[in-house]
Amino acid sequence: MTVTKLSVQFLFMLFMVNAAFGQRGVTTFGIQYKPIMPNSIIGTFEQDFNSNQFTSTVKQKIGHAFSFVIRQGLTKTLSFETGLGFTRRNFNLDFAVEDSNYFKEGKVGFIGYEVPVKGLVFIRLGEALYMNTAIGASFNYFPSDIRVDLPIGVNEYFSQEGAYRSKVQGALLADIGFEFRTRKSGYFYLGSSYNLPFNPIVTFAMAYEYEGGDEVAIDNIRGSYLTIDFRYYFHEKPRSE
């Protein structure tokens, strides 16, 4: 059984816990910042692209995700959340040709826009402290393809080209964290989230091009990532019933 399947089952069990406490009757607006963390457990940390004497590597760097969020309390157990976000996945590019002095480093960033749709549950741990879990999906839009050229000599250069497999794609979302609620100053949240695209999001072509020929290696990048989440929700009063 994969880590993803275990995570989904764990979150589903938490949704069934009746001891949770939601935000019934409250519509809350917030802001969020999520650094995308390089790691070798979840996400595209390092991927090799090789062809004969040409070798290249795509390696994950720290990325960034910013968004505003809207949360609606549904019952004492569940809440619903959506919003609009901007995401930049960053990667280092390493190129080399064996038995030569040709090597270069470059950088590339994937820009995307996300509309998440999530269901949330809150488990009360103290007077103002809650554990939060969520699961859902996001609709992702990628505005343009990407390309990097790195000259290494006369009529010779390394290049990277990325073509998105579709402008609009989807991804599984899973969150877990802790929320501290004040009476008048809003809510403060610290947690972690996992973004898993349903399919690889982009096809990469890594190339060494020279006069008279070229070497090209092609593969897909999944684009999944793990984040640390910082959120602030503005104070709102329950609507009258």
N, C-alpha and C positions, 0 to 999 in steps of 0.2 A: 504493500500500500504506500503510495507516494506521500510526501510532506503536504502537498496541496490538498489531497483528499482528507488527510487527518485534520488539517486546519479547518476545512469546510465542515466536517462532522463535529468538531469541537465547538465552533461558533453556532451551529444549528442547535446543539444541546443547550447552550447558554440562552438562546432565544426562548427555550421552553421553560426556563426557570421563572416560576410565578412570584418568587420573592423579590423580583426586580422592581425598581421604582422609576417610572417615566416622567414626562413633563406634560401631563394632561392639561390641555387648554392654553399652552404657551407656544407662541411663534417667536423664535429666536434668530437673530442675524449675527454672523460672526465673520472673522478673517482667519486665514490659515497660512502658515509657512511650513514646508516640508523639505528639508535637505534630503536628496537621494544619496544613499550611502553605498559606496563600493563594498562588495563582500563576495566571498566565494561560495556561499551557501544558497542564496537566492538572487537571481538576476544574471545578466550577461556580464560577468566580471572580466573574462578574457577569452578571446576567440581568435584562432589562427587561420590565416588565408595564405596558402603556399602554392607555388607553381614552379616546378623544376628548381632552378637556382634562386628564384625570387621567393622571399619570405616576408610576411607581414602579420601584424597582430593588432587587434582592436581591443582596448582595455578600458573598462569603466572607470570614470572619475566621479567626483562629487557633482551632482546635479541639483536642480532647484525646482520647486513647485509652489506657486502662489495661487490662492483662490479666495473667493468669498463664499460663504455657506448660508443656507437657510434651513432651520430645523423646525419641524412642527410636531408637537406632542400629540399623540393619537389616543393612548390609553395610559393607565398607570404602569403598564409594562413596556409599551413600544413607542418609539418615535420614528419619524421619517425625515431624511435629510437630502438636500440637493444643492446645487450651486453652479458656479462657473470657475474653471481653473486654467492656469497657464503652466505648462511643464517644459523643462529643458533637460534632456538627457545628454550628458557630456561624456566623450570618449577620447582617449589618446590613441594616436595612430603611429605605429612603428614599421618602417620599411627597411629592407636590406637586400643586397644581392651577394650571394656567397662568392668567395674568392675574388672580391673586389673591394674598393674603398667606398662603395656606394651605400650610404645609410642616411635615413632622415627620420625626424619625428614631426608629427603634426597633431592637430586637434580638430574635432568636429562635434557639433551639437545638434540634437534632434529637437525641434520645437513642435509642440502640440497643444491643443485646447481640449479640455475635458468637461463633460457634464455628468457628474456622478448621481446615482440614485441608490440610496442605501436605507436599510432598516436597522434601527439601533435598539439596544436594551441596556438598562442601567441597573447595576447591583449596588445597593447602598452599603457602604463600608463604615460610615460614621455620620455625624451630624451634618457635615457639609461635603464629605468625600464620597465619590461614586466611582465604581469601575464601569467602564464603557466597552461594549463590543458591538461590532457592526459587520454586515455583509451586504453586498450588492454588486452593481455593475456600473460601468461608465461608457458613454459614447464619446469617442475621441476623433478629433479632426486634425489632420496634418496638412498645412497650407502649401508646402512646396518640397520638391526633392532637394538633395544636398550634394555638393561636390567640393573637393579640395585638390589643388595641384601644387606639387612641390618640385621645382626645377633642381636638377643635379648636374647638369652639364649642357653642352650644345646639342639641342634637339633630343635631350633625354630628361625624363622626369618621372616621379612617382605620382600616382593619382588615386583618389578615392571617390567613388560615385555611389550615392544611395538613392534608390527609387522606392517610394512607398508602395506597398502592394495594393492599398486602397486609401483614398482620401479620408473616408469615414470607417472607423473600426471600433471594436468593442473590447472590454477587458473586465475580468473579475476583480472585485475589491474586497479586502478584508482588513478590519481595524481592531485594535485592542489598546486600551489606555485607561487613564485615570483623570477625573474631572473634579475640580474644587469649585464649589458654588458659594459666592458671597451673597449677602442680602441685597446690596445696592450697587455693587461694582462689577457685576457680571460673572461669567464663568471662565475658569482657566483650565486648559486641557493639555496634558502631556501623554503621548502614546507612540504607537508605531503602526504602520500600515504596509500592506502588500498589494502590488498592482501586477496582475497577470493577464496580458493580452491573450485573447482566445486563439490567435494565430500569430506567427511572426509578422512584425509590422513593416519591415523594410528589407530590401535585398541590396547587399553591398557588393560592389565590384572593386577589388584592390588590384592596382596595375603598376607594372614597370614598363614604360613606353620609351622606345629608342628608335633611332633611324634604321629602318629596315625590318622592324618587327615589334612585338610586345609580348609580355607575360601577364596573364590575367587570372585571378582567383575569385570565384563568386560563391556567396553563401548568404543565408538569411539571418537576420538579427531578431530575436524574440522581443526584446525591449522590456522585459519584466524588471521590477525593482522593489527594493525595500526602503522605507523612509522612517525618519523620526519626525513626529508631528507636534507642532506647536499651534494651539488655537486659542482665540479669545472670542467669547460670545457676549454681546452687549446685554445689559439688564433689560428684561421685559417682564411686564406683569401678565398674569393669566387673563385671558379674555373672560368677560362676564358670561354666565350661562343662564 
